[in-house]
């Protein structure tokens, strides 16, 4: 009998950049990923986004099959 396994994660966080003058930037980070498998075969997919509150620059990166 084969078992199906499914996992989903979501994370939110922040990176704070500090120098001698104080806080120079705050970067908001959010991501989500999912993993599924049957027996010994599986796959994962996820996305992570980052955005600087100071400059407004952002990026999105994929993981697993979205890489």
CHARMM-style PDB file with segment names, atoms N, HN, CA, C and O in Angstrom:
ATOM      1  N   UNK     1       0.837  -1.176   0.000  1.00  0.00      PROA
ATOM      2  CA  UNK     1       0.000   0.000   0.000  1.00  0.00      PROA
ATOM      3  C   UNK     1       0.887   1.246   0.000  1.00  0.00      PROA
ATOM      4  O   UNK     1       1.799   1.358   0.820  1.00  0.00      PROA
ATOM      5  N   UNK     2       0.627   2.173  -0.905  1.00  0.00      PROA
ATOM      6  HN  UNK     2      -0.114   2.082  -1.571  1.00  0.00      PROA
ATOM      7  CA  UNK     2       1.401   3.413  -1.003  1.00  0.00      PROA
ATOM      8  C   UNK     2       0.706   4.524  -0.225  1.00  0.00      PROA
ATOM      9  O   UNK     2      -0.516   4.663  -0.261  1.00  0.00      PROA
ATOM     10  N   UNK     3       1.504   5.299   0.467  1.00  0.00      PROA
ATOM     11  HN  UNK     3       2.497   5.186   0.497  1.00  0.00      PROA
ATOM     12  CA  UNK     3       0.971   6.414   1.227  1.00  0.00      PROA
ATOM     13  C   UNK     3       1.207   7.717   0.481  1.00  0.00      PROA
ATOM     14  O   UNK     3       2.266   7.922  -0.113  1.00  0.00      PROA
ATOM     15  N   UNK     4       0.235   8.576   0.516  1.00  0.00      PROA
ATOM     16  HN  UNK     4      -0.625   8.410   0.998  1.00  0.00      PROA
ATOM     17  CA  UNK     4       0.363   9.903  -0.079  1.00  0.00      PROA
ATOM     18  C   UNK     4       0.727  10.873   1.040  1.00  0.00      PROA
ATOM     19  O   UNK     4       0.069  10.908   2.080  1.00  0.00      PROA
ATOM     20  N   UNK     5       1.774  11.657   0.820  1.00  0.00      PROA
ATOM     21  HN  UNK     5       2.308  11.629  -0.025  1.00  0.00      PROA
ATOM     22  CA  UNK     5       2.193  12.664   1.788  1.00  0.00      PROA
ATOM     23  C   UNK     5       2.101  14.042   1.146  1.00  0.00      PROA
ATOM     24  O   UNK     5       2.564  14.247   0.024  1.00  0.00      PROA
ATOM     25  N   UNK     6       1.502  14.981   1.867  1.00  0.00      PROA
ATOM     26  HN  UNK     6       1.126  14.814   2.779  1.00  0.00      PROA
ATOM     27  CA  UNK     6       1.364  16.349   1.387  1.00  0.00      PROA
ATOM     28  C   UNK     6       1.767  17.285   2.513  1.00  0.00      PROA
ATOM     29  O   UNK     6       1.377  17.086   3.663  1.00  0.00      PROA
ATOM     30  N   UNK     7       2.547  18.302   2.184  1.00  0.00      PROA
ATOM     31  HN  UNK     7       2.864  18.464   1.249  1.00  0.00      PROA
ATOM     32  CA  UNK     7       2.991  19.284   3.170  1.00  0.00      PROA
ATOM     33  C   UNK     7       2.916  20.685   2.569  1.00  0.00      PROA
ATOM     34  O   UNK     7       3.282  20.889   1.411  1.00  0.00      PROA
ATOM     35  N   UNK     8       2.443  21.642   3.354  1.00  0.00      PROA
ATOM     36  HN  UNK     8       2.146  21.476   4.294  1.00  0.00      PROA
ATOM     37  CA  UNK     8       2.362  23.036   2.901  1.00  0.00      PROA
ATOM     38  C   UNK     8       2.931  23.919   4.007  1.00  0.00      PROA
ATOM     39  O   UNK     8       2.603  23.744   5.181  1.00  0.00      PROA
ATOM     40  N   UNK     9       3.786  24.870   3.629  1.00  0.00      PROA
ATOM     41  HN  UNK     9       4.053  25.013   2.676  1.00  0.00      PROA
ATOM     42  CA  UNK     9       4.388  25.814   4.573  1.00  0.00      PROA
ATOM     43  C   UNK     9       4.225  27.236   4.064  1.00  0.00      PROA
ATOM     44  O   UNK     9       4.235  27.477   2.857  1.00  0.00      PROA
ATOM     45  N   UNK    10       4.075  28.173   4.983  1.00  0.00      PROA
ATOM     46  HN  UNK    10       4.066  27.978   5.964  1.00  0.00      PROA
ATOM     47  CA  UNK    10       4.069  29.597   4.648  1.00  0.00      PROA
ATOM     48  C   UNK    10       4.859  30.323   5.725  1.00  0.00      PROA
ATOM     49  O   UNK    10       4.689  30.058   6.915  1.00  0.00      PROA
ATOM     50  N   UNK    11       5.722  31.237   5.306  1.00  0.00      PROA
ATOM     51  HN  UNK    11       5.861  31.452   4.339  1.00  0.00      PROA
ATOM     52  CA  UNK    11       6.580  31.987   6.220  1.00  0.00      PROA
ATOM     53  C   UNK    11       6.525  33.471   5.895  1.00  0.00      PROA
ATOM     54  O   UNK    11       6.393  33.861   4.735  1.00  0.00      PROA
ATOM     55  N   UNK    12       6.628  34.289   6.929  1.00  0.00      PROA
ATOM     56  HN  UNK    12       6.735  33.972   7.872  1.00  0.00      PROA
ATOM     57  CA  UNK    12       6.730  35.734   6.769  1.00  0.00      PROA
ATOM     58  C   UNK    12       7.803  36.216   7.728  1.00  0.00      PROA
ATOM     59  O   UNK    12       7.881  35.750   8.865  1.00  0.00      PROA
ATOM     60  N   UNK    13       8.629  37.146   7.274  1.00  0.00      PROA
ATOM     61  HN  UNK    13       8.566  37.525   6.351  1.00  0.00      PROA
ATOM     62  CA  UNK    13       9.686  37.662   8.138  1.00  0.00      PROA
ATOM     63  C   UNK    13      10.185  39.003   7.654  1.00  0.00      PROA
ATOM     64  O   UNK    13       9.654  39.573   6.701  1.00  0.00      PROA
ATOM     65  N   UNK    14      11.203  39.499   8.313  1.00  0.00      PROA
ATOM     66  HN  UNK    14      11.635  39.036   9.087  1.00  0.00      PROA
ATOM     67  CA  UNK    14      11.792  40.787   7.940  1.00  0.00      PROA
ATOM     68  C   UNK    14      13.291  40.749   8.198  1.00  0.00      PROA
ATOM     69  O   UNK    14      13.747  40.135   9.163  1.00  0.00      PROA
ATOM     70  N   UNK    15      14.053  41.406   7.334  1.00  0.00      PROA
ATOM     71  HN  UNK    15      13.683  41.905   6.550  1.00  0.00      PROA
ATOM     72  CA  UNK    15      15.480  41.627   7.520  1.00  0.00      PROA
ATOM     73  C   UNK    15      15.657  43.115   7.801  1.00  0.00      PROA
ATOM     74  O   UNK    15      15.115  43.956   7.083  1.00  0.00      PROA
ATOM     75  N   UNK    16      16.405  43.434   8.830  1.00  0.00      PROA
ATOM     76  HN  UNK    16      16.845  42.752   9.413  1.00  0.00      PROA
ATOM     77  CA  UNK    16      16.640  44.834   9.186  1.00  0.00      PROA
ATOM     78  C   UNK    16      18.126  45.122   8.997  1.00  0.00      PROA
ATOM     79  O   UNK    16      18.975  44.444   9.575  1.00  0.00      PROA
ATOM     80  N   UNK    17      18.435  46.133   8.183  1.00  0.00      PROA
ATOM     81  HN  UNK    17      17.745  46.684   7.713  1.00  0.00      PROA
ATOM     82  CA  UNK    17      19.818  46.530   7.944  1.00  0.00      PROA
ATOM     83  C   UNK    17      20.129  47.749   8.809  1.00  0.00      PROA
ATOM     84  O   UNK    17      19.423  48.756   8.781  1.00  0.00      PROA
ATOM     85  N   UNK    18      21.215  47.621   9.581  1.00  0.00      PROA
ATOM     86  HN  UNK    18      21.789  46.803   9.604  1.00  0.00      PROA
ATOM     87  CA  UNK    18      21.604  48.682  10.510  1.00  0.00      PROA
ATOM     88  C   UNK    18      23.069  49.028  10.281  1.00  0.00      PROA
ATOM     89  O   UNK    18      23.903  48.137  10.119  1.00  0.00      PROA
ATOM     90  N   UNK    19      23.384  50.326  10.268  1.00  0.00      PROA
ATOM     91  HN  UNK    19      22.707  51.050  10.400  1.00  0.00      PROA
ATOM     92  CA  UNK    19      24.781  50.762  10.255  1.00  0.00      PROA
ATOM     93  C   UNK    19      24.983  51.761  11.388  1.00  0.00      PROA
ATOM     94  O   UNK    19      24.146  51.857  12.286  1.00  0.00      PROA
ATOM     95  N   UNK    20      26.082  52.502  11.354  1.00  0.00      PROA
ATOM     96  HN  UNK    20      26.762  52.424  10.625  1.00  0.00      PROA
ATOM     97  CA  UNK    20      26.381  53.444  12.443  1.00  0.00      PROA
ATOM     98  C   UNK    20      25.357  54.560  12.576  1.00  0.00      PROA
ATOM     99  O   UNK    20      25.235  55.155  13.646  1.00  0.00      PROA
ATOM    100  N   UNK    21      24.621  54.854  11.513  1.00  0.00      PROA
ATOM    101  HN  UNK    21      24.720  54.371  10.643  1.00  0.00      PROA
ATOM    102  CA  UNK    21      23.637  55.936  11.569  1.00  0.00      PROA
ATOM    103  C   UNK    21      22.264  55.453  12.020  1.00  0.00      PROA
ATOM    104  O   UNK    21      21.371  56.269  12.253  1.00  0.00      PROA
ATOM    105  N   UNK    22      22.082  54.154  12.145  1.00  0.00      PROA
ATOM    106  HN  UNK    22      22.807  53.491  11.955  1.00  0.00      PROA
ATOM    107  CA  UNK    22      20.800  53.594  12.573  1.00  0.00      PROA
ATOM    108  C   UNK    22      20.259  52.619  11.542  1.00  0.00      PROA
ATOM    109  O   UNK    22      21.021  52.011  10.791  1.00  0.00      PROA
ATOM    110  N   UNK    23      18.950  52.474  11.511  1.00  0.00      PROA
ATOM    111  HN  UNK    23      18.331  52.968  12.121  1.00  0.00      PROA
ATOM    112  CA  UNK    23      18.307  51.556  10.565  1.00  0.00      PROA
ATOM    113  C   UNK    23      18.350  52.165   9.173  1.00  0.00      PROA
ATOM    114  O   UNK    23      17.873  53.280   8.962  1.00  0.00      PROA
ATOM    115  N   UNK    24      18.923  51.429   8.221  1.00  0.00      PROA
ATOM    116  HN  UNK    24      19.310  50.523   8.392  1.00  0.00      PROA
ATOM    117  CA  UNK    24      19.035  51.926   6.852  1.00  0.00      PROA
ATOM    118  C   UNK    24      17.997  51.318   5.916  1.00  0.00      PROA
ATOM    119  O   UNK    24      17.651  51.922   4.901  1.00  0.00      PROA
ATOM    120  N   UNK    25      17.498  50.132   6.246  1.00  0.00      PROA
ATOM    121  HN  UNK    25      17.779  49.641   7.071  1.00  0.00      PROA
ATOM    122  CA  UNK    25      16.495  49.505   5.386  1.00  0.00      PROA
ATOM    123  C   UNK    25      15.795  48.385   6.140  1.00  0.00      PROA
ATOM    124  O   UNK    25      16.359  47.778   7.050  1.00  0.00      PROA
ATOM    125  N   UNK    26      14.562  48.127   5.746  1.00  0.00      PROA
ATOM    126  HN  UNK    26      14.104  48.620   5.007  1.00  0.00      PROA
ATOM    127  CA  UNK    26      13.794  46.997   6.240  1.00  0.00      PROA
ATOM    128  C   UNK    26      13.301  46.241   5.012  1.00  0.00      PROA
ATOM    129  O   UNK    26      12.673  46.824   4.129  1.00  0.00      PROA
ATOM    130  N   UNK    27      13.583  44.954   4.960  1.00  0.00      PROA
ATOM    131  HN  UNK    27      14.093  44.480   5.678  1.00  0.00      PROA
ATOM    132  CA  UNK    27      13.179  44.112   3.834  1.00  0.00      PROA
ATOM    133  C   UNK    27      12.148  43.109   4.344  1.00  0.00      PROA
ATOM    134  O   UNK    27      12.417  42.354   5.278  1.00  0.00      PROA
ATOM    135  N   UNK    28      10.973  43.106   3.729  1.00  0.00      PROA
ATOM    136  HN  UNK    28      10.755  43.720   2.971  1.00  0.00      PROA
ATOM    137  CA  UNK    28       9.919  42.163   4.085  1.00  0.00      PROA
ATOM    138  C   UNK    28      10.079  40.919   3.218  1.00  0.00      PROA
ATOM    139  O   UNK    28      10.242  41.018   2.002  1.00  0.00      PROA
ATOM    140  N   UNK    29      10.032  39.755   3.848  1.00  0.00      PROA
ATOM    141  HN  UNK    29       9.899  39.674   4.835  1.00  0.00      PROA
ATOM    142  CA  UNK    29      10.222  38.482   3.153  1.00  0.00      PROA
ATOM    143  C   UNK    29       8.998  37.610   3.406  1.00  0.00      PROA
ATOM    144  O   UNK    29       8.559  37.462   4.546  1.00  0.00      PROA
ATOM    145  N   UNK    30       8.448  37.031   2.329  1.00  0.00      PROA
ATOM    146  HN  UNK    30       8.805  37.152   1.403  1.00  0.00      PROA
ATOM    147  CA  UNK    30       7.314  36.119   2.462  1.00  0.00      PROA
ATOM    148  C   UNK    30       7.516  34.957   1.496  1.00  0.00      PROA
ATOM    149  O   UNK    30       8.024  35.136   0.390  1.00  0.00      PROA
ATOM    150  N   UNK    31       7.120  33.784   1.920  1.00  0.00      PROA
ATOM    151  HN  UNK    31       6.707  33.638   2.819  1.00  0.00      PROA
ATOM    152  CA  UNK    31       7.286  32.621   1.063  1.00  0.00      PROA
ATOM    153  C   UNK    31       6.272  31.541   1.372  1.00  0.00      PROA
ATOM    154  O   UNK    31       5.680  31.506   2.451  1.00  0.00      PROA
ATOM    155  N   UNK    32       6.087  30.674   0.417  1.00  0.00      PROA
ATOM    156  HN  UNK    32       6.568  30.702  -0.459  1.00  0.00      PROA
ATOM    157  CA  UNK    32       5.203  29.529   0.578  1.00  0.00      PROA
ATOM    158  C   UNK    32       5.741  28.385  -0.266  1.00  0.00      PROA
ATOM    159  O   UNK    32       6.260  28.605  -1.360  1.00  0.00      PROA
ATOM    160  N   UNK    33       5.618  27.159   0.243  1.00  0.00      PROA
ATOM    161  HN  UNK    33       5.196  26.980   1.132  1.00  0.00      PROA
ATOM    162  CA  UNK    33       6.021  26.007  -0.549  1.00  0.00      PROA
ATOM    163  C   UNK    33       5.131  24.818  -0.221  1.00  0.00      PROA
ATOM    164  O   UNK    33       4.536  24.737   0.853  1.00  0.00      PROA
ATOM    165  N   UNK    34       5.058  23.909  -1.167  1.00  0.00      PROA
ATOM    166  HN  UNK    34       5.541  23.975  -2.040  1.00  0.00      PROA
ATOM    167  CA  UNK    34       4.246  22.705  -1.027  1.00  0.00      PROA
ATOM    168  C   UNK    34       5.055  21.514  -1.509  1.00  0.00      PROA
ATOM    169  O   UNK    34       5.824  21.612  -2.465  1.00  0.00      PROA
ATOM    170  N   UNK    35       4.873  20.400  -0.838  1.00  0.00      PROA
ATOM    171  HN  UNK    35       4.249  20.320  -0.061  1.00  0.00      PROA
ATOM    172  CA  UNK    35       5.551  19.156  -1.192  1.00  0.00      PROA
ATOM    173  C   UNK    35       4.515  18.036  -1.212  1.00  0.00      PROA
ATOM    174  O   UNK    35       3.648  17.956  -0.343  1.00  0.00      PROA
ATOM    175  N   UNK    36       4.623  17.181  -2.213  1.00  0.00      PROA
ATOM    176  HN  UNK    36       5.328  17.246  -2.919  1.00  0.00      PROA
ATOM    177  CA  UNK    36       3.728  16.032  -2.308  1.00  0.00      PROA
ATOM    178  C   UNK    36       4.529  14.828  -2.771  1.00  0.00      PROA
ATOM    179  O   UNK    36       5.471  14.955  -3.554  1.00  0.00      PROA
ATOM    180  N   UNK    37       4.143  13.659  -2.277  1.00  0.00      PROA
ATOM    181  HN  UNK    37       3.378  13.556  -1.641  1.00  0.00      PROA
ATOM    182  CA  UNK    37       4.839  12.456  -2.678  1.00  0.00      PROA
ATOM    183  C   UNK    37       3.980  11.221  -2.503  1.00  0.00      PROA
ATOM    184  O   UNK    37       3.068  11.180  -1.676  1.00  0.00      PROA
ATOM    185  N   UNK    38       4.294  10.220  -3.302  1.00  0.00      PROA
ATOM    186  HN  UNK    38       5.034  10.254  -3.973  1.00  0.00      PROA
ATOM    187  CA  UNK    38       3.634   8.916  -3.205  1.00  0.00      PROA
ATOM    188  C   UNK    38       4.751   7.887  -3.113  1.00  0.00      PROA
ATOM    189  O   UNK    38       5.576   7.775  -4.020  1.00  0.00      PROA
ATOM    190  N   UNK    39       4.775   7.140  -2.020  1.00  0.00      PROA
ATOM    191  HN  UNK    39       4.105   7.231  -1.283  1.00  0.00      PROA
ATOM    192  CA  UNK    39       5.863   6.181  -1.835  1.00  0.00      PROA
ATOM    193  C   UNK    39       7.192   6.908  -1.733  1.00  0.00      PROA
ATOM    194  O   UNK    39       7.354   7.783  -0.883  1.00  0.00      PROA
ATOM    195  N   UNK    40       8.135   6.560  -2.580  1.00  0.00      PROA
ATOM    196  HN  UNK    40       8.003   5.849  -3.271  1.00  0.00      PROA
ATOM    197  CA  UNK    40       9.441   7.212  -2.557  1.00  0.00      PROA
ATOM    198  C   UNK    40       9.615   8.289  -3.611  1.00  0.00      PROA
ATOM    199  O   UNK    40      10.716   8.816  -3.772  1.00  0.00      PROA
ATOM    200  N   UNK    41       8.556   8.630  -4.332  1.00  0.00      PROA
ATOM    201  HN  UNK    41       7.662   8.202  -4.202  1.00  0.00      PROA
ATOM    202  CA  UNK    41       8.641   9.626  -5.410  1.00  0.00      PROA
ATOM    203  C   UNK    41       7.866  10.869  -4.981  1.00  0.00      PROA
ATOM    204  O   UNK    41       6.734  10.774  -4.508  1.00  0.00      PROA
ATOM    205  N   UNK    42       8.496  12.047  -5.154  1.00  0.00      PROA
ATOM    206  HN  UNK    42       9.416  12.124  -5.538  1.00  0.00      PROA
ATOM    207  CA  UNK    42       7.810  13.271  -4.753  1.00  0.00      PROA
ATOM    208  C   UNK    42       8.311  14.476  -5.522  1.00  0.00      PROA
ATOM    209  O   UNK    42       9.260  14.391  -6.300  1.00  0.00      PROA
ATOM    210  N   UNK    43       7.658  15.590  -5.289  1.00  0.00      PROA
ATOM    211  HN  UNK    43       6.887  15.659  -4.656  1.00  0.00      PROA
ATOM    212  CA  UNK    43       8.036  16.847  -5.929  1.00  0.00      PROA
ATOM    213  C   UNK    43       7.696  17.982  -4.974  1.00  0.00      PROA
ATOM    214  O   UNK    43       6.837  17.844  -4.102  1.00  0.00      PROA
ATOM    215  N   UNK    44       8.386  19.109  -5.154  1.00  0.00      PROA
ATOM    216  HN  UNK    44       9.083  19.221  -5.863  1.00  0.00      PROA
ATOM    217  CA  UNK    44       8.103  20.283  -4.347  1.00  0.00      PROA
ATOM    218  C   UNK    44       8.049  21.517  -5.240  1.00  0.00      PROA
ATOM    219  O   UNK    44       8.647  21.550  -6.315  1.00  0.00      PROA
ATOM    220  N   UNK    45       7.332  22.517  -4.783  1.00  0.00      PROA
ATOM    221  HN  UNK    45       6.846  22.491  -3.910  1.00  0.00      PROA
ATOM    222  CA  UNK    45       7.220  23.784  -5.511  1.00  0.00      PROA
ATOM    223  C   UNK    45       7.039  24.892  -4.490  1.00  0.00      PROA
ATOM    224  O   UNK    45       6.353  24.712  -3.484  1.00  0.00      PROA
ATOM    225  N   UNK    46       7.652  26.029  -4.747  1.00  0.00      PROA
ATOM    226  HN  UNK    46       8.209  26.174  -5.564  1.00  0.00      PROA
ATOM    227  CA  UNK    46       7.517  27.133  -3.808  1.00  0.00      PROA
ATOM    228  C   UNK    46       7.916  28.451  -4.430  1.00  0.00      PROA
ATOM    229  O   UNK    46       8.519  28.502  -5.502  1.00  0.00      PROA
ATOM    230  N   UNK    47       7.564  29.521  -3.729  1.00  0.00      PROA
ATOM    231  HN  UNK    47       7.074  29.480  -2.858  1.00  0.00      PROA
ATOM    232  CA  UNK    47       7.902  30.879  -4.166  1.00  0.00      PROA
ATOM    233  C   UNK    47       8.333  31.672  -2.941  1.00  0.00      PROA
ATOM    234  O   UNK    47       7.821  31.468  -1.840  1.00  0.00      PROA
ATOM    235  N   UNK    48       9.290  32.589  -3.150  1.00  0.00      PROA
ATOM    236  HN  UNK    48       9.706  32.755  -4.044  1.00  0.00      PROA
ATOM    237  CA  UNK    48       9.698  33.513  -2.102  1.00  0.00      PROA
ATOM    238  C   UNK    48       9.766  34.905  -2.697  1.00  0.00      PROA
ATOM    239  O   UNK    48      10.351  35.109  -3.761  1.00  0.00      PROA
ATOM    240  N   UNK    49       9.173  35.852  -2.013  1.00  0.00      PROA
ATOM    241  HN  UNK    49       8.697  35.687  -1.148  1.00  0.00      PROA
ATOM    242  CA  UNK    49       9.213  37.241  -2.451  1.00  0.00      PROA
ATOM    243  C   UNK    49       9.883  38.113  -1.404  1.00  0.00      PROA
ATOM    244  O   UNK    49       9.707  37.899  -0.205  1.00  0.00      PROA
ATOM    245  N   UNK    50      10.655  39.101  -1.856  1.00  0.00      PROA
ATOM    246  HN  UNK    50      10.798  39.275  -2.831  1.00  0.00      PROA
ATOM    247  CA  UNK    50      11.338  40.042  -0.975  1.00  0.00      PROA
ATOM    248  C   UNK    50      11.070  41.448  -1.487  1.00  0.00      PROA
ATOM    249  O   UNK    50      11.058  41.676  -2.697  1.00  0.00      PROA
ATOM    250  N   UNK    51      10.853  42.397  -0.574  1.00  0.00      PROA
ATOM    251  HN  UNK    51      10.862  42.212   0.409  1.00  0.00      PROA
ATOM    252  CA  UNK    51      10.654  43.780  -0.977  1.00  0.00      PROA
ATOM    253  C   UNK    51      11.280  44.708   0.046  1.00  0.00      PROA
ATOM    254  O   UNK    51      11.046  44.588   1.249  1.00  0.00      PROA
ATOM    255  N   UNK    52      12.085  45.643  -0.461  1.00  0.00      PROA
ATOM    256  HN  UNK    52      12.275  45.741  -1.438  1.00  0.00      PROA
ATOM    257  CA  UNK    52      12.718  46.646   0.383  1.00  0.00      PROA
ATOM    258  C   UNK    52      11.739  47.786   0.630  1.00  0.00      PROA
ATOM    259  O   UNK    52      11.176  48.342  -0.313  1.00  0.00      PROA
ATOM    260  N   UNK    53      11.536  48.131   1.891  1.00  0.00      PROA
ATOM    261  HN  UNK    53      11.993  47.679   2.657  1.00  0.00      PROA
ATOM    262  CA  UNK    53      10.642  49.246   2.201  1.00  0.00      PROA
ATOM    263  C   UNK    53      11.301  50.596   1.934  1.00  0.00      PROA
ATOM    264  O   UNK    53      10.609  51.600   1.769  1.00  0.00      PROA
ATOM    265  N   UNK    54      12.636  50.628   1.890  1.00  0.00      PROA
ATOM    266  HN  UNK    54      13.198  49.812   2.024  1.00  0.00      PROA
ATOM    267  CA  UNK    54      13.359  51.867   1.624  1.00  0.00      PROA
ATOM    268  C   UNK    54      13.387  52.198   0.139  1.00  0.00      PROA
ATOM    269  O   UNK    54      12.986  53.292  -0.259  1.00  0.00      PROA
ATOM    270  N   UNK    55      13.854  51.271  -0.680  1.00  0.00      PROA
ATOM    271  HN  UNK    55      14.179  50.382  -0.357  1.00  0.00      PROA
ATOM    272  CA  UNK    55      14.010  51.543  -2.119  1.00  0.00      PROA
ATOM    273  C   UNK    55      12.805  51.104  -2.943  1.00  0.00      PROA
ATOM    274  O   UNK    55      12.624  51.575  -4.066  1.00  0.00      PROA
ATOM    275  N   UNK    56      11.989  50.220  -2.412  1.00  0.00      PROA
ATOM    276  HN  UNK    56      12.135  49.837  -1.500  1.00  0.00      PROA
ATOM    277  CA  UNK    56      10.849  49.702  -3.166  1.00  0.00      PROA
ATOM    278  C   UNK    56      11.211  48.567  -4.104  1.00  0.00      PROA
ATOM    279  O   UNK    56      10.340  48.019  -4.779  1.00  0.00      PROA
ATOM    280  N   UNK    57      12.496  48.205  -4.157  1.00  0.00      PROA
ATOM    281  HN  UNK    57      13.204  48.650  -3.609  1.00  0.00      PROA
ATOM    282  CA  UNK    57      12.937  47.117  -5.039  1.00  0.00      PROA
ATOM    283  C   UNK    57      12.432  45.792  -4.488  1.00  0.00      PROA
ATOM    284  O   UNK    57      12.420  45.573  -3.277  1.00  0.00      PROA
ATOM    285  N   UNK    58      12.018  44.914  -5.390  1.00  0.00      PROA
ATOM    286  HN  UNK    58      12.028  45.091  -6.374  1.00  0.00      PROA
ATOM    287  CA  UNK    58      11.514  43.620  -4.976  1.00  0.00      PROA
ATOM    288  C   UNK    58      12.003  42.515  -5.879  1.00  0.00      PROA
ATOM    289  O   UNK    58      12.492  42.768  -6.980  1.00  0.00      PROA
ATOM    290  N   UNK    59      11.871  41.294  -5.414  1.00  0.00      PROA
ATOM    291  HN  UNK    59      11.474  41.089  -4.519  1.00  0.00      PROA
ATOM    292  CA  UNK    59      12.239  40.137  -6.226  1.00  0.00      PROA
ATOM    293  C   UNK    59      11.352  38.962  -5.846  1.00  0.00      PROA
ATOM    294  O   UNK    59      10.831  38.886  -4.733  1.00  0.00      PROA
ATOM    295  N   UNK    60      11.191  38.047  -6.797  1.00  0.00      PROA
ATOM    296  HN  UNK    60      11.614  38.109  -7.701  1.00  0.00      PROA
ATOM    297  CA  UNK    60      10.446  36.814  -6.576  1.00  0.00      PROA
ATOM    298  C   UNK    60      11.309  35.675  -7.097  1.00  0.00      PROA
ATOM    299  O   UNK    60      11.809  35.735  -8.221  1.00  0.00      PROA
ATOM    300  N   UNK    61      11.485  34.637  -6.286  1.00  0.00      PROA
ATOM    301  HN  UNK    61      11.080  34.588  -5.373  1.00  0.00      PROA
ATOM    302  CA  UNK    61      12.290  33.483  -6.669  1.00  0.00      PROA
ATOM    303  C   UNK    61      11.476  32.219  -6.460  1.00  0.00      PROA
ATOM    304  O   UNK    61      10.704  32.108  -5.508  1.00  0.00      PROA
ATOM    305  N   UNK    62      11.662  31.272  -7.364  1.00  0.00      PROA
ATOM    306  HN  UNK    62      12.289  31.363  -8.137  1.00  0.00      PROA
ATOM    307  CA  UNK    62      10.981  30.001  -7.253  1.00  0.00      PROA
ATOM    308  C   UNK    62      11.886  28.938  -6.686  1.00  0.00      PROA
ATOM    309  O   UNK    62      13.110  29.038  -6.781  1.00  0.00      PROA
ATOM    310  N   UNK    63      11.287  27.909  -6.088  1.00  0.00      PROA
ATOM    311  HN  UNK    63      10.293  27.828  -6.010  1.00  0.00      PROA
ATOM    312  CA  UNK    63      12.022  26.760  -5.592  1.00  0.00      PROA
ATOM    313  C   UNK    63      11.364  25.489  -6.110  1.00  0.00      PROA
ATOM    314  O   UNK    63      10.224  25.512  -6.574  1.00  0.00      PROA
ATOM    315  N   UNK    64      12.078  24.403  -6.027  1.00  0.00      PROA
ATOM    316  HN  UNK    64      13.004  24.385  -5.650  1.00  0.00      PROA
ATOM    317  CA  UNK    64      11.539  23.120  -6.500  1.00  0.00      PROA
ATOM    318  C   UNK    64      11.271  23.176  -7.998  1.00  0.00      PROA
ATOM    319  O   UNK    64      12.149  23.570  -8.767  1.00  0.00      PROA
ATOM    320  N   UNK    65      10.071  22.788  -8.422  1.00  0.00      PROA
ATOM    321  HN  UNK    65       9.359  22.469  -7.798  1.00  0.00      PROA
ATOM    322  CA  UNK    65       9.776  22.763  -9.856  1.00  0.00      PROA
ATOM    323  C   UNK    65       9.629  24.164 -10.443  1.00  0.00      PROA
ATOM    324  O   UNK    65       9.610  24.313 -11.665  1.00  0.00      PROA
ATOM    325  N   UNK    66       9.526  25.193  -9.602  1.00  0.00      PROA
ATOM    326  HN  UNK    66       9.541  25.072  -8.610  1.00  0.00      PROA
ATOM    327  CA  UNK    66       9.460  26.576 -10.093  1.00  0.00      PROA
ATOM    328  C   UNK    66      10.832  27.211 -10.240  1.00  0.00      PROA
ATOM    329  O   UNK    66      10.927  28.390 -10.582  1.00  0.00      PROA
ATOM    330  N   UNK    67      11.899  26.455  -9.989  1.00  0.00      PROA
ATOM    331  HN  UNK    67      11.821  25.497  -9.712  1.00  0.00      PROA
ATOM    332  CA  UNK    67      13.264  26.980 -10.061  1.00  0.00      PROA
ATOM    333  C   UNK    67      13.655  27.279 -11.481  1.00  0.00      PROA
ATOM    334  OT1 UNK    67      14.773  27.729 -11.732  1.00  0.00      PROA
TER     335      UNK     67
END
